Structures are given as structure tokens and as C-alpha cells.
Amino acid sequence: TISVDAERAGPRIDPAMYGLFFEDINRAADGGLYAELVQNRSFEYLPVDNRAYTGLTSWTAVSTAGGSGTVAAVNDDARMNERNRTYLKVTLTNADAGTYGVLNSGYNTGIPLEAGKSYDFSVWARTDAAGGTPLTITLRNQAGTTSYAPPVQLTVHGDTWRKYTGTFQATGTTDAARLAVEAAGSGTLRLDMVSLFPRDTFKGRPNGLRKDLAEKIAALRPGFLRFPGGCIVNTGSMYGYDAASGYQRARAYQWKDTIGPVEERATNANFWGYNQSYGLGYYEYLQFSEDIGAKPVPVVPALVTGCGQNRAVDDDALLQRHIQDALDLIEFANGPVTSTWGAERAAMGHPEPFGVDRIQVGNEENLPDAFMARFLRFRDAIKAKYPDITVISNSGPDDAGTTFDRAWELNRANGVEMVDEHYYNDPSWFLQNNKRYDSYDRSGAKVWLGEYASWDNKLANALAEGAYMTGLERNADVVTMASYAPLLANIDYVQWKPDMIWFDNDQSWGSANYEVQKLFMTNVGDEVVPSTATGAVRTAQPVTGAVGLSTWRTAARYDDVVVTSADGAQLFGDDFSNGADQWTPLAGRGAWSVVDGAYVQSDTTAENTMVAAGDEGWHDYDLSVKATKLSG
Ligand code: AHR
């Protein structure tokens, strides 16, 4: 029985309460939301951790009969830009009619094309060949036996950098094309920023976003968009130091690297272990927020390395620079066109302010005291210049309660306006913690649940999250913003799951969790109507003991593991994309499944045995599982 008290006023619900968290994780941006089809277009890729990226990653040399030459990714004085430093040097030694050049493999399976659609090609080039260097650009299969569009022909003239453009009209449909750029003649040809965009981007914007993904995001009608992360924001170790030039780049996300003409933007060997182009940068994030009617919420690094790195950067000059960057960011978003950074925004095509009214400093900081010391410096500076901007802090990761508790203590003691909480947990946790915010301090900081998800994309997870969201909404006077995380996953590069929207090169699909988010986002109420419910309540009752079922099998040490019951139904699995170290402590993570009404959790001992064996063949294992059966 549900009793509704229509006379008593409940909390108002902010129309922007339910929003989105976009992070470039799972290759969500390049090869995903950002519509660029050429991978490593400016030859900047650097190795990241143990991944051997180079300036020639995704490029191979190609030639026709009589064609010859050499290619190298070069960082020297002939470069086009200071921040985007490497280019492709092509030394041509073609005989007669031969051509020589490079082939780009695109992302994942290749370049997706649709017959009848237009694709805009561009390249920056220079040549020392006196009569110029003729280029033939084609869209073809790997072997060169199939063409997907009539070629584009250009001639490069002069030994200074110039932009050349052309348009392809696709005659074939594929998700695995290659882009070939081949040159005739001899001499030294230099290429940079080789680009191919579908003409048909979201809202037709140049340097735009992939339409199907952006439309799925827009269909949520999100109240806000948090960007660009997540751990990707945090200051990581310095990376990519080039002893010869003294040039170095930080893995932290710095917004000034991401604006202006794309060929002048830095790239970054990022926190998540791959290179990002920053073609989807701060201007594009702000524009996208506006296009989908979402309040933009930028996150800036606080010089404390959260996300498990536990390091505070003690460099006052650097901290001061980051604080100034945050002030400049607000000016870039909101300032008049007569201001320095407002003029930059206007030059990019948006003289009107974007209306940023809140900014987050730091993400999941593990060192609450070190973080708060830095946060207060940011807040003081921002409030002095922009008193109306809400400066959002965070509560650190919820590991064993300790960091979380200390962070909250400091947030409360310092009168912080809004605190960003994050947690990922089992669906049962979400069901059991619906009342989490019923007892939160009403006079203190507002809560932004900036990241949450239950560990899978199954219907049971989506329902658990939906149930939990009723608890958020009931406490809308405390929890003023909430965003599921992460938003996007490229199925060919999954490093974190679950995720809300999945995609490959030419298709995308929302999860069950997406549908729940959509239900809430597109039906935001005005205020909570106080109500109570009475009746039989289903409770979880632990059942212990072995459940005799299962074969489990592994295709490769770091590849898919699925556990199946005797009748062949998949119970749970993991693709090990995070490595074996992620598996052991994560019993239940990505591993929950509902089978005949029971939640089944993996036995970590058995998993360890399998991982330690490093087995790459198919084997049967006896599996014992613990089950918690829901009564009723
Ligand atoms: O959403 C994925 C990651 O989870 C985020 O980058 C980080 O903030 C959290 O730990």
C-alpha cells in the first residue's frame, strides 16, 4: 500500500539533476564520439606504459609498380607547429609512373563508409620538388583490390606548409576501409594532419561528432555534462620527455592544449594508456553541451594524483599555473569577447558565453588533506574573481571508508558547497542502500553523485540502479546532481565496464542501464511528493554451500573468460582487459548474473588458479560458487 501525502511539500527537484559523465576512457573520443576517421593523423603517437605506440602507429608504406621511397615520423625544425610537433617525412625515389606513400588503417576494423555519403579529406603538406608533387588519395580495402570511392587528386606546391582539401563520394559501404595517400615523382614530401571526416556529423558541425552516438546521448535530454573525466583529468607521471628538445608533456588533462585550430593542438599519451588527439577539446565539449541542452561542468586537475596513484605534486609555481588555468577557463567559457580568452572562444565561432556556473576541482583524490589544501587555493582564487561560480570538491574513493570519511570531514569543516561522490558496487548494494542519503546533513554540502554504476549491464543491474535513483530523488534537497559512469565503450577497446552506451565502427546501442537513465532524465519531476509504502518486503537471505554446476573456459590468459552452467547458459564472465591484477580483488565485479532468481558470484580461488596457470587452451574446471538467493 502506498500512501501519498499531497499536502506536505517535499524537496524541489533540480531540472538538471540527472546528467552525464563523459570521459575519454574505452576510446570513447578518438575512434568514438569524435568523428575523425584517420587514426594517429598527425603522427604524434608515443609509447604509453607497456604499449609500443610510435609516430607510425596505424600507418604502413604502400607503393605501386615502379614506386619506391622511405617514410619516417620526424620531429625536427621543419615541423608545422610547436605543440603538435611530429610530421611524416616521405622521401620519394619513384621511377617513371610509380607512386609511393602511406596507408592508414583507421580505428578498430578500419574506416567506416556508407555508399552515397560525402567524406571530407584534408592534409597539410609541403614539397621540395620543383614542379610540385602530385598526390592520389584513395579509399580502398587493405589489399587495394576494392575501391570505395573515386580518388581525390591534388598537387602539393612549394616547400611551406599549406592545407589541401578534397571530397570523396562513397560508392561502397564497409566498416573496414583504408585511406591511402600516394605520391608521384621524387624529392622530399612532408605531410601532417591527414584527416577524413564524414560530412554528416552531429548538427553538421565541422570537426564534429559521430552522429549516431551524439544522437543517442542527446536523446537522454541530460541536465548536465561533466567532462573530460574522471581519472584522465588527474595529474599523472610526466611522460614523453624528449631529451633533445627538452619538450615534455604531462598526462594530466590541460584544457589549453585542446583549443584552437586542431593542427596546433597538443596530443596526449593519456592516463588510460592510449594516445588522444584532443580534436574533441574544450570548445567542442562546451558546444556539445549547448547542442544537447546540458549544463557544462568542467573538471580541472588539482595537482594531487587521485585514482590510486597517491602522490601530491609539491610545486607551487605549477599549482599557481593550474589555478590561473582554471580562471582562464571560466573566462574562455563565459568572458566577454573583449577579454583574452573570450576572444579565443569568439575566434572559434562562439561569441556568446557558454554559461558555465560550476566547476569541479580534482577527481577522486586519495590524499584528502593534501587535496583540501590545494582545493582551497583554487576556491579562493575562483571566488575572488567569480563569486557566483560553484566550486565543487570531491570525497575521494570510497575505499574501506577511511579516505571517504576524512574527505567529508574536511569538506564539511571548510564549508564546501558541493561534493562529488563516486561508487561502483554490486546490484545488491544499490538495493540495500536506497536510504543512504535519508540521514545526510541537510545544512552542509550538496552531493553530486558524479559516478556510479552496479557492476554489469544486465537488466537486474539496471533495475537496481533505477531503484537506487528513487532514493536519490527522494533526497533531492541533498543530492542535486547524479550521473551514471562511464558513458561510452568501444567494443574493440574495453578497459572498463559496465558502460552506458556501446559502439563499434558503425553501430551503437544503449544498455538496459541506458534505458533506466533515459526514463529518469526524460521524466524529471518538479518536487518530491512524500509517500510511504507498507506491505511484504523481499529481503536478501544468504544461502551458502556449493552449487554444483559449470564448466569454465578460457580462450587466452587475458582474453574472455565465461562461466557456463551445465546447460550451456552463460553465468558470468570477464575479458581480462584490465589484466590479471584486476581480477583477483574484484570478485563479483562484472561477474554478477541472475540465474533462476539467484545472484551468483565467482569463487576467486578458482580464478586465481586459472590465471596463475597462464593457460591458453580450452579446459574444463570444477567450479564451486556461493549463492545468495533472494527470497520470494
Ligand atoms: O568511470 C571510470 C573511472 O572510475 C573514472 O575515471 C574514475 O573517476 C573512477 O575511478
Residues whose N, C-alpha, C, O or C-beta is under 5 A from the ligand:
A	BS01	AHR	G230 C231 I232 E364 A485 P486
